[in-house]
Amino acid sequence: MNKKERILHAALELLTTNGVHATPMSAIANKAGTGMGTIYNYFPNKEVLINAIYQKIKIEEEVLFDVFDANAPIRTQFENYYTKVVKFFLQHEQYFKFMDQLQASPIIAPESREVGLKSIIMVHQLIEKGKQDLILKDIATSDLLQFMAGSILSFLRTHFNSKATNASQKALKNQLQMTWDAIKA
């Protein structure tokens, strides 16, 4: 791992553990095993560092796109995506905690939000197709995305806050079914 990656890794760990305001750059430098000058060579301030982490996570989320198959039924694509998102964040707890803490923060720059929008473009297209085919409710796509995200967030928060070692497959299946039932036409 190079210096920049060590800084990003250390920052992610400290930001998710201590929070944004309780994590000074000096603590990140210390955790990364580097000097303050090195951190500022890569990231002129904490906001730039936070946005770099945000963009890194959103780019890694692109692995979720492989569940979309235009030949598969809308419901199958939805179920595959929903399940894969949950499993992605179960495997990347710090990513989830970071995104949960900062998703709506004004710290996240418009350029970073653009990267974030690319990570859900396929879901957006799936919803549009589902509405066009009269499979999904004909309400604003942004509302459907918000509802789906809320379900996923709630499931993951419950899992991580309960300190469970495994997310219940039955609970995941129930959430998936309830979400589908809520958005289908």
C-alpha positions, 0 to 999 in steps of 0.5 A: 500500500502506498502513502496515499492509500495508507492515508485514505485507509487511516482516514476511513477508519478514524472517520467512521470510528470517531466522526468527522469533527472528532478526527483531526488531520494529525490523527490521520497522519499518525494512524497512516504513519506519515507526517502532516506535510505528506498528508497535505501534499495529497490532500490540502484539507480534510474536505478534499480527503473526505471527498476522495474517500467518497469517490473511491467508495462510489467507484468500487460500488460499480461492481454492483452493475454486473447484476443487470441483465436486460433480458432478465425480468425487472423483478429478478434484476431488482432482487439481484441488485438489492441483495448485492448492495446489502452484501457489498456493504456487509463486506465493507462495514467501514464503507457503509458507516462512512457513507451513512455518516456523510451521504447528505453532508454538505462536505461532499462536493458536487463533483463527488456527487456526480461520481455517486450518481454514476454508481446508481445509473443502472438502477435508475434505468431499471426503474424507468424500464419498470415504470414504462412496462407498467411493472413499477409504480408510476411515481418519481424515480427519485422517490422510488430510489429514495425508498429503496435506499431507505430500506437498505440503510435500515437493514444495514443499520440494524445489522451493524448496530445489533453487533450480529455476526451474520445478517439473517437471510430470512430478514434480508428476504423479508426486506427484499419482499416488502420493498418489492411489494411497495414499489411494484405497480 
